[in-house]
């Protein structure tokens, strides 16, 4: 078994597409800016994040109706230089909720939200520093 991706169910597909592509700088697989599906990949690694139109999935499953509230997910992305990465994404419109700051003695993190309220954690692993 292999993990292919983490998929986020979103209601404003276009806003989330712009966030993951333009703000976070992840590479879209097909360029489907209006959805109903798109996978994003970082420059390195094999993990991916995908967006799925929530209404489409509600039709498939016959549920997922109603208003979604609260934090539904936490997407974690590892970066080599947290301070530089945060400077870049804030210049492109991101608003940090927290950090950059130490999480443990082995990791520094920063947190922000995508347009749907999903939390994104950026991690810098201190053990990987030269």
Backbone bond lengths (Angstrom), bond angles and torsions (degrees), N, CA, C in turn:
res aa  C-N    CA-C-N  psi(-1)  N-CA   C-N-CA  omega(-1)  CA-C   N-CA-C  phi
1 X - - - 1.439 - - 1.530 108.57 -
2 X 1.321 116.00 139.35 1.459 121.24 -179.74 1.523 108.91 -132.26
3 X 1.318 117.31 133.97 1.456 121.64 175.27 1.521 108.24 -72.92
4 X 1.314 116.90 119.52 1.460 121.43 -178.04 1.517 111.87 -87.19
5 X 1.335 116.51 -40.43 1.464 120.76 -176.71 1.513 109.90 -173.43
6 X 1.312 116.06 166.29 1.450 123.70 165.96 1.523 104.75 -106.55
7 X 1.320 117.08 127.99 1.461 120.82 -177.87 1.524 109.87 -112.11
8 X 1.318 116.12 130.03 1.452 123.07 178.52 1.517 109.45 -101.46
9 X 1.327 117.37 130.24 1.457 121.95 176.28 1.523 107.58 -87.69
10 X 1.340 116.82 120.65 1.466 121.28 -173.02 1.520 111.03 -127.57
11 X 1.325 115.93 152.33 1.462 120.98 177.77 1.527 111.60 -98.40
12 X 1.314 118.57 -34.05 1.471 121.41 176.72 1.524 108.25 -105.49
13 X 1.321 114.95 82.01 1.456 121.24 -173.65 1.523 111.85 -59.02
14 X 1.322 117.34 -46.57 1.471 121.23 -176.09 1.530 111.75 -61.30
15 X 1.324 116.98 -43.11 1.472 120.20 179.70 1.523 110.74 -64.81
16 X 1.329 117.32 -41.36 1.463 120.44 179.20 1.523 110.82 -69.13
17 X 1.322 117.11 -38.21 1.464 120.83 176.53 1.526 109.76 -57.40
18 X 1.327 117.06 -49.81 1.478 121.09 -179.71 1.531 111.08 -61.08
19 X 1.330 117.45 -39.22 1.459 121.19 179.95 1.526 111.12 -61.96
20 X 1.327 117.77 -52.16 1.462 120.42 -176.54 1.527 112.24 -70.58
21 X 1.328 117.30 -34.05 1.476 120.36 -179.96 1.526 111.83 -83.37
22 X 1.329 117.26 -54.02 1.461 120.96 -170.96 1.521 113.96 -85.92
23 X 1.319 117.57 -39.20 1.470 120.37 -177.63 1.521 111.12 -83.92
24 X 1.346 116.77 -52.74 1.464 119.29 -178.89 1.526 112.49 -81.64
25 X 1.313 117.65 -19.37 1.461 120.77 176.52 1.514 115.01 78.79
26 X 1.346 117.89 22.72 1.457 120.50 176.56 1.531 109.51 -80.49
27 X 1.320 115.97 151.60 1.465 121.08 -175.63 1.525 110.40 -89.40
28 X 1.350 117.25 120.65 1.459 119.54 175.72 1.530 110.78 -72.88
29 X 1.318 115.55 145.63 1.459 120.85 -177.46 1.527 112.24 -74.15
30 X 1.334 117.58 -42.47 1.461 119.31 -173.00 1.521 114.61 -125.30
31 X 1.315 118.23 -15.57 1.461 120.50 -177.53 1.513 113.80 84.26
32 X 1.324 118.03 20.71 1.467 122.70 -178.96 1.525 109.78 -79.82
33 X 1.319 116.91 75.77 1.466 122.30 -174.03 1.524 114.01 -62.63
34 X 1.325 117.73 -24.79 1.468 121.61 -179.29 1.521 112.58 -100.02
35 X 1.324 116.59 0.30 1.454 120.67 177.19 1.510 112.21 82.30
36 X 1.283 118.01 -163.00 1.462 126.45 13.33 1.526 114.66 -85.91
37 X 1.352 116.98 3.24 1.458 120.50 -177.38 1.524 108.77 -147.55
38 X 1.326 115.73 143.62 1.463 121.52 171.58 1.522 108.78 -157.58
39 X 1.316 115.56 139.41 1.465 121.72 175.99 1.523 108.52 -107.04
40 X 1.325 115.96 140.37 1.458 123.13 178.75 1.518 109.44 -120.13
41 X 1.318 115.96 142.04 1.454 121.09 -179.87 1.521 110.26 -130.67
42 X 1.337 116.92 144.33 1.459 120.00 172.99 1.528 109.88 -75.64
43 X 1.305 116.08 170.18 1.469 120.94 -179.53 1.526 111.68 -63.98
44 X 1.332 117.51 -31.16 1.460 121.05 179.31 1.526 109.45 -128.46
45 X 1.299 116.41 161.18 1.458 121.33 179.13 1.515 111.48 88.67
46 X 1.318 115.61 171.42 1.457 119.86 -176.96 1.520 113.75 -111.24
47 X 1.319 118.34 -8.61 1.458 121.10 -178.90 1.512 110.31 -70.72
48 X 1.313 116.74 151.47 1.446 121.39 178.57 1.512 111.33 -139.00
49 X 1.338 115.30 157.91 1.455 123.23 174.89 1.516 105.67 -119.31
50 X 1.312 117.19 133.26 1.456 120.44 177.62 1.523 109.64 -122.39
51 X 1.318 115.18 150.37 1.459 122.47 173.30 1.513 108.11 -108.17
52 X 1.320 116.33 139.77 1.464 122.54 176.96 1.520 107.08 -131.76
53 X 1.313 117.09 131.00 1.461 120.81 176.84 1.529 109.47 -60.85
54 X 1.321 116.17 123.52 1.465 121.68 -175.37 1.532 111.77 -62.54
55 X 1.340 117.45 -40.35 1.466 120.36 -178.47 1.526 110.90 -64.78
56 X 1.324 117.00 -38.47 1.460 119.83 178.43 1.528 110.50 -63.21
57 X 1.323 116.37 -45.27 1.460 120.20 -179.26 1.531 110.91 -67.86
58 X 1.330 117.45 -33.44 1.465 121.00 176.55 1.520 109.82 -62.09
59 X 1.338 116.99 -38.89 1.457 120.53 177.30 1.514 112.47 -66.10
60 X 1.323 116.82 -37.31 1.460 121.31 179.69 1.528 110.72 -67.83
61 X 1.338 116.26 -44.97 1.462 120.56 -174.75 1.522 114.15 -90.69
62 X 1.336 116.71 -17.18 1.457 119.15 -176.85 1.510 113.40 72.87
63 X 1.309 117.09 20.39 1.465 122.32 176.63 1.513 108.68 -149.05
64 X 1.295 120.16 -159.31 1.464 126.91 -177.00 1.513 112.25 74.42
65 X 1.315 118.44 17.91 1.453 121.77 179.03 1.516 111.71 -75.63
66 X 1.305 115.23 175.21 1.453 121.19 177.64 1.508 112.63 82.37
67 X 1.312 114.48 175.18 1.458 121.45 -178.71 1.518 109.93 -84.07
68 X 1.300 115.51 133.62 1.461 121.19 178.50 1.521 107.59 -90.33
69 X 1.328 116.35 132.06 1.459 120.51 178.28 1.518 109.38 -130.91
70 X 1.312 115.63 159.97 1.454 120.72 177.25 1.503 112.45 78.42
71 X 1.310 115.47 174.62 1.459 121.69 179.42 1.517 109.01 -77.90
72 X 1.334 116.22 126.34 1.452 120.66 -176.20 1.509 112.52 -105.40
73 X 1.316 116.62 -22.49 1.460 118.32 -177.26 1.522 110.29 -157.22
74 X 1.315 114.55 166.53 1.457 122.67 175.70 1.520 106.59 -135.98
75 X 1.328 115.78 114.21 1.454 122.33 177.99 1.519 107.30 -95.65
76 X 1.328 118.14 130.14 1.459 121.76 -178.02 1.523 109.45 -115.44
77 X 1.336 115.22 127.06 1.467 122.01 177.93 1.518 108.71 -124.06
78 X 1.328 116.64 129.92 1.462 120.55 177.30 1.516 108.94 -91.08
79 X 1.333 114.95 135.68 1.467 121.87 177.27 1.520 108.59 -127.51
80 X 1.331 117.08 156.18 1.464 121.03 -179.25 1.519 112.51 -80.92
81 X 1.334 117.87 -37.47 1.462 122.49 -177.49 1.518 107.88 -130.00
82 X 1.332 116.55 95.80 1.458 122.17 -174.29 1.523 112.16 -60.85
83 X 1.308 117.91 -43.59 1.460 120.11 -178.29 1.524 111.39 -62.73
84 X 1.313 117.20 -45.73 1.465 120.96 179.74 1.525 110.67 -65.91
85 X 1.318 116.87 -41.00 1.461 120.29 -179.61 1.528 110.45 -64.72
86 X 1.325 117.24 -43.22 1.466 120.98 178.74 1.524 111.22 -63.81
87 X 1.321 117.00 -39.69 1.468 120.15 177.01 1.525 110.07 -60.96
88 X 1.321 117.10 -41.68 1.459 121.32 -179.99 1.512 113.30 -65.74
89 X 1.327 117.45 -45.41 1.462 118.79 -177.08 1.521 112.13 -74.46
90 X 1.324 118.26 -31.86 1.470 118.71 175.68 1.529 110.49 -69.34
91 X 1.320 117.55 -33.07 1.465 120.66 175.16 1.528 110.92 -65.13
92 X 1.336 116.85 -25.56 1.463 121.42 179.72 1.524 112.24 -96.04
93 X 1.330 117.90 9.31 1.456 120.78 172.59 1.509 117.78 112.00
94 X 1.325 119.12 -2.71 1.466 120.55 179.04 1.521 110.36 -74.50
95 X 1.322 115.54 150.30 1.461 122.03 174.03 1.517 107.83 -118.02
96 X 1.306 116.46 118.78 1.465 120.24 179.45 1.520 110.08 -76.49
97 X 1.307 116.84 136.98 1.457 122.71 175.45 1.525 110.86 -89.86
98 X 1.339 114.98 -27.63 1.458 121.02 -173.63 1.522 108.41 -160.09
99 X 1.314 115.35 140.07 1.456 120.50 172.95 1.509 113.59 85.56
100 X 1.321 113.11 -174.24 1.457 129.67 4.26 1.532 112.10 -63.98
101 X 1.314 115.08 136.96 1.464 121.02 -177.33 1.521 109.52 -157.09
102 X 1.333 117.32 156.69 1.465 120.10 176.71 1.526 110.93 -64.66
103 X 1.312 116.53 139.00 1.467 122.07 172.98 1.521 108.25 -102.98
104 X 1.326 115.69 -43.18 1.464 123.80 174.96 1.522 105.88 -143.02
105 X 1.305 117.13 -176.16 1.461 119.20 176.35 1.525 111.91 -74.24
106 X 1.329 117.43 -5.88 1.468 121.83 -179.07 1.528 113.90 -112.06
107 X 1.341 116.96 -2.60 1.452 118.71 -172.58 1.525 111.91 -151.96
108 X 1.342 115.52 141.06 1.465 122.72 170.25 1.526 106.61 -113.77
109 X 1.348 116.89 146.21 1.459 120.39 -176.81 1.528 111.46 -138.94
110 X 1.309 114.31 161.90 1.461 123.23 168.56 1.520 106.37 -140.38
111 X 1.329 116.62 149.38 1.462 121.05 -178.78 1.519 110.63 -127.11
112 X 1.333 115.52 144.34 1.455 123.11 174.38 1.516 107.56 -149.58
113 X 1.335 116.92 174.02 1.466 121.42 178.38 1.517 109.31 -120.28
114 X 1.338 114.86 147.66 1.455 119.03 171.33 1.537 107.91 -83.28
115 X 1.320 119.15 176.35 1.467 120.48 -177.03 1.529 115.15 -61.75
116 X 1.330 118.33 -17.44 1.464 121.83 178.49 1.523 112.66 -94.51
117 X 1.337 117.97 -2.76 1.454 121.53 -179.61 1.508 114.41 93.53
118 X 1.343 118.31 2.75 1.459 120.59 174.52 1.519 108.94 -68.87
119 X 1.303 117.18 135.32 1.463 121.42 -178.52 1.525 109.40 -83.70
120 X 1.317 115.41 134.80 1.460 122.24 175.92 1.524 107.11 -114.56
121 X 1.321 116.56 125.64 1.454 122.36 176.62 1.516 108.41 -108.74
122 X 1.308 116.11 126.51 1.457 122.05 173.30 1.517 106.83 -100.52
123 X 1.324 116.86 128.27 1.467 121.69 -177.42 1.521 110.64 -117.60
124 X 1.317 114.71 138.99 1.463 121.55 168.87 1.523 106.05 -118.24
125 X 1.307 115.90 115.80 1.457 120.76 -179.05 1.518 108.62 -82.79
126 X 1.317 116.36 114.60 1.465 121.29 -176.70 1.519 112.30 -69.89
127 X 1.315 118.16 -25.91 1.453 120.81 179.84 1.524 112.50 -69.24
128 X 1.330 116.67 -18.93 1.466 120.76 -179.19 1.511 113.07 -88.48
129 X 1.340 117.15 -4.83 1.470 120.05 179.20 1.518 110.03 -68.52
130 X 1.349 115.66 143.29 1.473 118.31 178.75 1.520 112.40 -68.31
